[in-house]
Amino acid sequence: MPASTGSRAPSLSVFFPAYNDGGTIAGMVIRAVKIAAELTPDFEIIIVDDGSDDGTAEIADELAHTYPQVRAIHHPRNGDYGASLQTGFRAATKELIFYTDGDGQYDPSELHKLWTWMGPEVDVVNGYKISRSDPLHRIVIGRVYHYFVSILFGLRIRDVDCDYRLMRREIFERIDLEKTSGVICLEMIKKIQDAGFRIVEVPVNHYHRAFGKSQFFNFRRLFRVAFDVAALWFALVVRREHLRRPGRALVPASRRSHRRRSIPPTASIPVLRGRDRLQRVLPGPQGDDHRGPRLHRQQPRAPPRRARRRCPAGRLADSRLRRQSVQHRRRR
């Protein structure tokens, strides 16, 4: 169960970035309302319409009129995927934030899997696809991209592009997101990892896209992604700008943030993964000397050996002669 104050369940914000998802957004919102009501009485559903032209905006307004927990936010024009995520994170007001795409390739009902693993020692529950239900060329490009950026940025999770995540709002009180393209997921995971937040990975299902088409896999966007990845690598890996400016944040600090921890940027982040072998992350030592989360305690260092004093050659020879003379005397 997620960490809560006393016996109260934590509040939850759910948001869906949507662009021309008029055929799926209604079903996604209805299922999200149902599962959120089962998990906590205090929740909200946010639809971020990124300048759609297929009727998504009208459907979002109708859902907001039907359900009191739902509200719709409209971009006047398409600002790309990263802009939708930034709007959703800024609009979220609850303790926990869950988001997934509005295209229907993930099931909001599986949120209970992530909710189970959001314990007091976990900051992010990241989903990963059990089996990707996409055309072959998208699967190949996706795996190549994942392995490339994992090596390039030193990421420790198995699926950086699985947009099915449950996170604490206080994360965005410490980090900032600047990218507006699809590489915002890469930027977010890298900054979360370097900030010392702890991650657990949970398997989720991935379904075929029933309506619309992907806006990501075309040559123009792939070229832009390659350029953004290079610029992001220079900023986060070479210059490490996010560690030089720790005061910048995406959202203002909330008074309800009751889990403040002092975790240095260089702390080690344990990431647990696997479908049948998920385990909880053990919290690190607490107190003034807290150095971040660790899975194993450090072994005590052996005491240093005392260095032998080197004597000059003359003294060493004299001492040997003295020992020999003493031995001869004893024999006599």
Order of alpha helices (4+ residues) and beta strands (2+ residues): beta-alpha-beta-alpha-beta-alpha-beta-alpha-beta-alpha-beta-alpha-beta-alpha-alpha-beta-alpha
